[in-house]
């Protein structure tokens, strides 16, 4: 099943072999297992889908450690080796520039860009218009919102296509991959139904969030997202933006300001104090926390649903 990585020079070949050895030592699992397809996942939701579809027939390596912010991914030499040697790299082009570069150099023929099967929404559709450095970053990513997995139906579409790609890597197990993708689709459609029912009747439909990661969720379930910052969670909002969000929160009588797990809640708390609201976690599921325990995509999405129902006064 392994494909040979072609390089142009002997020096490059030597470097890649060294990197591959570092990757094998750092991954904690058996590298080059002929019984399993080696898959590199760019961040957690893609790891979740690959593991659910692949089962015991795949070995999945997530490039982002639990508790780390995937936007900030910088690849170490071992990870570059893992990308070079993987039979399939599942990623989202534009979301992690360092990975885009590594794929272009070493794995372009073995990469699956999920945006090709789950077209992305425009960044501007997820909240407010941005200026300065953040606008430049969003322009570099094509002006698109990457957080498609917060719509379970879009994630199901990715799962279907990933099963097909895995089937090409391991034809003997193609039927198994397709069957598991069907099972996962059923679970994701059930989750979608829970969201539709749970958010059907609410006192408010505006969610005030620390950054605009929830555009797909808002689009799917007829909510309105008010983001304090844009798609990059570390960006500091201007005083003008803080005032605008506080005014919108008052206008919509928001009782909850949502913040996320992997960044500081201080800015959300500032808005909450200003308007007399409380704060609560709404997880964009870009990655699991280091102490995530048995949590997975499905359980975190259901926790998010309960937080939304409480914060929006749903019956």
Secondary structure, DSSP 4 states (H G I P E B T S, - for coil): ---PPP-SSHHHHHHHHHHHHHHHHHHSS-TT-TTSEEEEESSHHHHHHHHHHHGGGEEEEESS-TTS-GGG----HHHHHHHHH-SEEEE-TTT-HHHHHHHHHHTGGGEEEGGGTSPPEEGGGGS----HHHHHHHHHTTTEE--GGGSHHHHHHHHHHHHHHHHHH-GGGHHHHHHHHHHHHHHHHHHHHHHHHHTSSBS--EEEEEES--HHHHHHTT-EEEEEE-S-TTPPPPHHHHHHHHHHHHHTT--EEEE-SSS-SHHHHHHHHHHT-EEEE----SS--TT-TT--HHHHHHHHHHHHHHHHTB-
